[in-house]
């Protein structure tokens, strides 16, 4: 082979090796950037999850308070029904005593 062909092959091989090295370096840089962005995204997501958990706790507390009010209201309604029945019975007895000849 002639010297020109050998020099050309060496030049091509060198160019390919340099391009592969550049591509690897770019790939490493790209992966580093993606990892950093992923960490930032993970932190942001974790922060949002923490906020959501806090809001769920607050809503749970509000629902528990609401349920306590409902339970107390139900108990009061039952007691009110009993009281109304007793008043009705007392009024009926009073009317019986008034109507009684005596």
Backbone as CSV, one residue per row, in Angstrom:
resi,resn,N_x,N_y,N_z,CA_x,CA_y,CA_z,C_x,C_y,C_z
1,UNK,0.840,-1.161,0.000,0.000,0.000,0.000,0.887,1.227,0.000
2,UNK,0.290,2.222,-0.563,1.079,3.439,-0.648,1.000,4.206,0.656
3,UNK,1.948,5.058,0.850,2.016,5.841,2.074,0.803,6.749,2.215
4,UNK,0.266,7.261,1.170,-0.894,8.157,1.210,-2.112,7.417,1.761
5,UNK,-2.281,6.185,1.343,-3.431,5.401,1.815,-3.264,5.100,3.301
6,UNK,-2.063,4.742,3.730,-1.809,4.446,5.132,-2.039,5.690,5.985
7,UNK,-1.571,6.829,5.516,-1.781,8.084,6.241,-3.261,8.408,6.298
8,UNK,-3.979,8.185,5.218,-5.415,8.447,5.181,-6.142,7.534,6.155
9,UNK,-5.789,6.254,6.206,-6.420,5.306,7.131,-6.125,5.681,8.580
10,UNK,-4.898,6.085,8.865,-4.545,6.511,10.223,-5.333,7.764,10.601
11,UNK,-5.456,8.684,9.641,-6.217,9.919,9.892,-7.679,9.602,10.160
12,UNK,-8.280,8.717,9.363,-9.686,8.325,9.551,-9.857,7.642,10.899
13,UNK,-8.947,6.719,11.231,-9.025,6.019,12.513,-8.911,7.011,13.666
14,UNK,-8.006,7.938,13.557,-7.851,8.960,14.593,-9.102,9.809,14.728
15,UNK,-9.679,10.175,13.585,-10.914,10.978,13.607,-12.048,10.207,14.266
16,UNK,-12.164,8.935,13.947,-13.230,8.103,14.543,-13.023,7.998,16.049
17,UNK,-11.783,7.762,16.473,-11.492,7.652,17.901,-11.828,8.957,18.618
18,UNK,-11.461,10.083,18.041,-11.752,11.393,18.641,-13.268,11.610,18.722
19,UNK,-13.978,11.265,17.658,-15.438,11.438,17.656,-16.102,10.554,18.714
20,UNK,-15.629,9.319,18.875,-16.169,8.430,19.907,-15.910,9.014,21.288
21,UNK,-14.707,9.561,21.511,-14.380,10.163,22.799,-15.271,11.379,23.078
22,UNK,-15.484,12.194,22.050,-16.358,13.371,22.198,-17.782,12.935,22.512
23,UNK,-18.252,11.906,21.795,-19.607,11.411,22.021,-19.758,10.879,23.447
24,UNK,-18.760,10.155,23.935,-18.819,9.637,25.307,-18.837,10.782,26.315
25,UNK,-18.027,11.777,26.106,-17.983,12.923,27.013,-19.326,13.649,27.014
26,UNK,-19.886,13.838,25.831,-21.200,14.492,25.735,-22.273,13.655,26.424
27,UNK,-22.183,12.340,26.264,-23.152,11.453,26.904,-23.028,11.534,28.421
28,UNK,-21.785,11.540,28.930,-21.575,11.678,30.371,-22.143,12.991,30.887
29,UNK,-21.882,14.069,30.158,-22.415,15.377,30.552,-23.940,15.370,30.543
30,UNK,-24.505,14.769,29.520,-25.964,14.703,29.412,-26.548,13.914,30.578
31,UNK,-25.950,12.761,30.899,-26.432,11.975,32.032,-26.285,12.740,33.337
32,UNK,-25.215,13.477,33.498,-25.026,14.281,34.713,-26.122,15.342,34.823
33,UNK,-26.429,16.016,33.711,-27.492,17.022,33.721,-28.846,16.388,34.025
34,UNK,-29.098,15.237,33.413,-30.370,14.549,33.654,-30.493,14.100,35.108
35,UNK,-29.397,13.614,35.683,-29.423,13.213,37.089,-29.719,14.409,37.990
36,UNK,-29.087,15.543,37.692,-29.318,16.746,38.496,-30.773,17.197,38.367
37,UNK,-31.291,17.208,37.145,-32.689,17.600,36.937,-33.627,16.624,37.622
38,UNK,-33.266,15.354,37.595,-34.081,14.344,38.261,-34.111,14.573,39.766
39,UNK,-32.964,14.891,40.357,-32.915,15.187,41.792,-33.781,16.394,42.132
40,UNK,-33.677,17.433,41.311,-34.475,18.638,41.543,-35.957,18.309,41.435
41,UNK,-36.323,17.538,40.421,-37.725,17.143,40.254,-38.193,16.296,41.431
42,UNK,-37.347,15.368,41.871,-37.707,14.529,43.010,-37.924,15.367,44.259
43,UNK,-37.067,16.353,44.482,-37.222,17.225,45.648,-38.513,18.031,45.549
44,UNK,-38.797,18.535,44.365,-40.023,19.320,44.160,-41.255,18.439,44.398
45,UNK,-41.215,17.233,43.867,-42.338,16.313,44.036,-42.502,15.948,45.503
46,UNK,-41.386,15.683,46.187,-41.459,15.349,47.613,-42.045,16.510,48.407
47,UNK,-41.677,17.736,48.043,-42.253,18.901,48.706,-43.756,18.984,48.491
48,UNK,-44.194,18.716,47.284,-45.625,18.740,46.989,-46.354,17.625,47.735
49,UNK,-45.718,16.456,47.825,-46.320,15.347,48.574,-46.466,15.730,50.044
50,UNK,-45.455,16.384,50.612,-45.521,16.816,52.009,-46.670,17.802,52.222
51,UNK,-46.839,18.726,51.280,-47.942,19.696,51.380,-49.278,18.969,51.318
52,UNK,-49.402,18.017,50.411,-50.652,17.268,50.271,-50.944,16.476,51.546
53,UNK,-49.903,15.848,52.119,-50.103,15.107,53.366,-50.590,16.026,54.480
54,UNK,-49.998,17.227,54.565,-50.424,18.189,55.583,-51.879,18.581,55.380
55,UNK,-52.246,18.852,54.126,-53.627,19.238,53.831,-54.591,18.094,54.143
56,UNK,-54.187,16.865,53.874,-55.045,15.713,54.181,-55.233,15.591,55.692
57,UNK,-54.153,15.801,56.462,-54.276,15.763,57.922,-55.251,16.831,58.416
58,UNK,-55.134,18.037,57.850,-56.028,19.120,58.263,-57.471,18.791,57.905
59,UNK,-57.688,18.269,56.704,-59.045,17.899,56.292,-59.591,16.776,57.161
60,UNK,-58.741,15.834,57.512,-59.164,14.739,58.379,-59.609,15.284,59.730
61,UNK,-58.856,16.225,60.260,-59.227,16.833,61.549,-60.564,17.561,61.436
62,UNK,-60.757,18.276,60.339,-62.025,18.986,60.140,-63.187,18.008,60.006
63,UNK,-62.973,16.913,59.302,-64.036,15.908,59.146,-64.369,15.280,60.497
64,UNK,-63.336,15.010,61.307,-63.584,14.452,62.637,-64.408,15.410,63.495
65,UNK,-64.078,16.712,63.450,-64.866,17.704,64.189,-66.305,17.729,63.687
66,UNK,-66.463,17.692,62.365,-67.800,17.702,61.772,-68.582,16.481,62.223
67,UNK,-67.945,15.330,62.204,-68.625,14.104,62.621,-69.027,14.162,64.089
68,UNK,-68.193,14.785,64.929,-68.548,14.940,66.337,-69.782,15.822,66.480
69,UNK,-69.855,16.877,65.700,-71.027,17.762,65.732,-72.269,16.987,65.298
70,UNK,-72.135,16.190,64.245,-73.270,15.399,63.767,-73.721,14.420,64.854
71,UNK,-72.766,13.752,65.502,-73.116,12.802,66.568,-73.838,13.506,67.710
72,UNK,-73.320,14.680,68.100,-73.965,15.422,69.186,-75.352,15.895,68.766
73,UNK,-75.492,16.336,67.532,-76.799,16.781,67.031,-77.800,15.634,67.046
74,UNK,-77.337,14.452,66.614,-78.215,13.285,66.623,-78.664,12.962,68.044
75,UNK,-77.736,13.018,69.005,-78.075,12.748,70.404,-79.065,13.791,70.926
76,UNK,-78.832,15.054,70.565,-79.749,16.120,70.998,-81.140,15.931,70.400
77,UNK,-81.198,15.528,69.139,-82.500,15.288,68.502,-83.245,14.167,69.220
78,UNK,-82.524,13.128,69.620,-83.167,12.038,70.356,-83.681,12.522,71.701
79,UNK,-82.824,13.287,72.410,-83.243,13.814,73.707,-84.430,14.769,73.551
80,UNK,-84.420,15.545,72.467,-85.517,16.489,72.213,-86.817,15.731,71.963
81,UNK,-86.711,14.626,71.244,-87.906,13.816,70.992,-88.481,13.265,72.283
82,UNK,-87.610,12.795,73.160,-88.058,12.283,74.461,-88.685,13.416,75.274
83,UNK,-88.050,14.590,75.282,-88.583,15.734,76.031,-89.947,16.153,75.482
84,UNK,-90.092,16.192,74.165,-91.383,16.565,73.568,-92.458,15.550,73.946
85,UNK,-92.098,14.284,73.989,-93.068,13.259,74.369,-93.485,13.421,75.819
86,UNK,-92.515,13.730,76.690,-92.835,13.946,78.104,-93.724,15.176,78.282
87,UNK,-93.441,16.228,77.542,-94.263,17.444,77.614,-95.678,17.133,77.147
88,UNK,-95.774,16.382,76.073,-97.094,16.009,75.559,-97.859,15.190,76.589
89,UNK,-97.165,14.229,77.222,-97.815,13.432,78.271,-98.241,14.305,79.440
90,UNK,-97.373,15.238,79.852,-97.701,16.126,80.969,-98.898,17.003,80.618
91,UNK,-98.950,17.532,79.408,-100.090,18.360,78.988,-101.370,17.529,78.962
92,UNK,-101.256,16.308,78.522,-102.427,15.433,78.479,-102.943,15.176,79.894
93,UNK,-102.032,14.928,80.836,-102.435,14.707,82.231,-103.057,15.968,82.821
94,UNK,-102.469,17.118,82.521,-103.013,18.395,83.011,-104.439,18.587,82.491
95,UNK,-104.621,18.319,81.194,-105.957,18.456,80.616,-106.935,17.468,81.244
96,UNK,-106.472,16.259,81.540,-107.344,15.291,82.200,-107.750,15.776,83.600
97,UNK,-106.772,16.357,84.303,-107.074,16.858,85.638,-108.046,18.045,85.582
98,UNK,-107.942,18.875,84.574,-108.849,20.027,84.427,-110.257,19.552,84.080
99,UNK,-110.323,18.541,83.240,-111.638,18.073,82.772,-112.338,17.212,83.846
100,UNK,-111.668,16.801,84.814,-112.215,15.934,85.822,-113.148,16.722,86.753
101,UNK,-114.275,16.211,86.932,-115.194,16.928,87.825,-114.719,16.828,89.281
102,UNK,-114.789,17.887,89.892,-114.345,17.669,91.188,-114.459,18.610,92.205
